[in-house]
């Protein structure tokens, strides 16, 4: 048995059993590759784990998320290509995930770091040998956007979006139990959406409505003032390390978050390390309509994450907002939430730049 699987705690194993009653052994061969195992040191929450503003129940790794996505795809498709593509969708994600998109100026779409996926797969002798064993081409598994069950455009329901909603709610926010997740998950079927594509959706309107009510408070946090400020701060700290020659872009695709945090604190650059300590201790973020002088003050937009699921209606399907007025109102209220134009920490930090 895989060391990865053996080391999972009982709750994670129970949760994975809900996603797929079968955990295929061939999949564990891919999970155990070092390129996948690297993801065990990368959180799903983009640096917020290391801020005093947050008190999560546990650590939800990108590796566990990727395995969950793969199991979900396998459950609904029994297709190895789609399942492996889902497993690999974050294989090239950098340390602190979307913070690096912020560093690249891509805070709204958060897709700037995806181009290394195929390169990472091709450079792995172990993965390439497994793909040869399973008679699968790299082109079939390096872009999970090819498979609408695995990924699709917001606000549709895909395995990727579905899994992090479940696992973040379970392991971080205490939004639901494994038993409650099972009740939602058991109602999921593959439906045909308005574009004639396969999409995961609900059989039962009342369960779909309940799911929507539960997830919107979770999604509200993802582009909140504190989250955006934490992510941009990490982007600026890492950029500063890079400017000083203390870390390379390639390092971000090899190091764990613990390693990078250690590098920040022990970089030998007191300006970087002391401001990082202030960040770690900060317990609030301040919003304003105008920039604030002599503070770490930023103005960035985040990615609006949400789901408007399909629900089965007769022989077809519709969005829950098309068949239920309360759900429509909830989504409209969520989409109308205003974020602060400027946000700041109560200390002054200006990142280094190559122009300095």
Order of alpha helices (4+ residues) and beta strands (2+ residues): alpha-alpha-alpha-alpha-alpha-alpha-alpha-alpha-alpha-alpha-alpha-beta-beta-alpha-alpha-alpha-alpha-beta-beta-beta-beta-alpha-alpha-beta
